[in-house]
């Protein structure tokens, strides 16, 4: 048995967030206890719609992005109480027996690693679209997401940190479909996972031009520094 921590920052999407949680729980083996935390913005008008979702707790506070929302609940003590950690999102689905599949990989490589899975719909690249691995990886990183980013390039930073320090592990045989809001999907996909909600106010906030400009500046600096871990 392994203890699993799932952090799920979300805003304005209670129905979709509920769907992701239900899929995660339904497709888990049931052998490994899951701690699930929704990280929400205090100025989100839909906060109350998240409150009655079963099998999850809710953390509400001031934040200007999913990064801030997720990082608000970060603690090494919380992570140390778990073996595995994942950062869920409103558009990534977890497949059947995902937990035992992740455990099978980490048992081989160690619980300080983060796993590169396949997302099916966005081509073949090294980016950690889904952040899932041993809880010790996030302890070593010092944060869930590098706090200086607004949103963009945060997953790039985590990818390059993991590669630079030997924590990055390939497991592309594991498929976690990423139904990104800006993409259109063929009928065989939407019939299985449901319609894509499309670009909304949350997407526009997370993908605003400022986020790209700030992100590029930070990732360039971090590359020159060798991607050290976050130190509070």
Secondary structure, 3 states (H helix, E strand, C coil): CCCEEEEEECCCCHHHHHHHHHHHHHHCCCCCCEEEEEEEECCCCCHHHHHCCCCCEEEEECCCCHHHHHHCCCCHHHHHCCCEEEEECCCECCCCCHHHHHHHHHHHHCCCCEEEEECCCCCCCCCCCCEEEEHHHHHHHCCCCCCCCCCCCHHHHHHHHHHHCCCEEEEEEEECCECCCCCCCCHHHHHHHCCCCCCCHHHHHHCCHHHHHHHHHHHHHHHHHCCCCCCC
